Amino acid sequence: MLCCNETERTQTQVDAKNAEAVIHYAGAELFVGISPSGHALAIETDSTRSSAPTPMELLLLALGSCTGVDVVSILRKKREQVTDYRIEVRGERRAEHPRAYTRIEVRHVVRGRNLSEKAVAQAIKLSDGKYCSVAATLRPAAEIVSSYEIVGEEMTAGEA
């Protein structure tokens, strides 16, 4: 492994209250992050090279994946037939430093059979307000606005 030894890997532990990540400078404006669960990820800071996500891009990905996990889990529990799901996350940043996000738009595009609009709306609301830890972390600094689109699918002959 390029970035860490086995001791560092085992020292990055995951528990319910605390987490520790390790980030190594790899040179040439590239960093390698080791997640608390031991997974490596390249992090780019040279915008001209664009070989890996930037730290600010990772925030958008973290928010989208966090809410996505919640929404899918809630819809499964409601027995909704989701066949495809895409989360589009767009962030607006301050012009001056620190260039923090001030507004983040999260658009959920849910595809499935006979999806209940009420169930989809409720799943997103629960994720936004109760379950998504990333949203809860970002919300004091940035307005988070969610929207959704439901794309229905027809059943084909022979399906029940």
Stockholm file with secondary structure:
# STOCKHOLM 1.0

chainA/1-160         MLCCNETERTQTQVDAKNAEAVIHYAGAELFVGISPSGHALAIETDSTRSSAPTPMELLLLALGSCTGVDVVSILRKKREQVTDYRIEVRGERRAEHPRAYTRIEVRHVVRGRNLSEKAVAQAIKLSDGKYCSVAATLRPAAEIVSSYEIVGEEMTAGEA
#=GR chainA/1-160 SS CCSCCHHHHHHSCBCSSCBCCEEEEEETTEEEEECTTSCEEEEECCTTTCCSCCHHHHHHHHHHHHHHHHHHHHHHHTTCEEEEEEEEEEEEECSSSSCCEEEEEEEEEEEEESCCHHHHHHHHHHIIIIICHHHHHHTTTSEEEEEEEEEECCCCTTCC
#=GC SS_cons         CCSCCHHHHHHSCBCSSCBCCEEEEEETTEEEEECTTSCEEEEECCTTTCCSCCHHHHHHHHHHHHHHHHHHHHHHHTTCEEEEEEEEEEEEECSSSSCCEEEEEEEEEEEEESCCHHHHHHHHHHIIIIICHHHHHHTTTSEEEEEEEEEECCCCTTCC
//
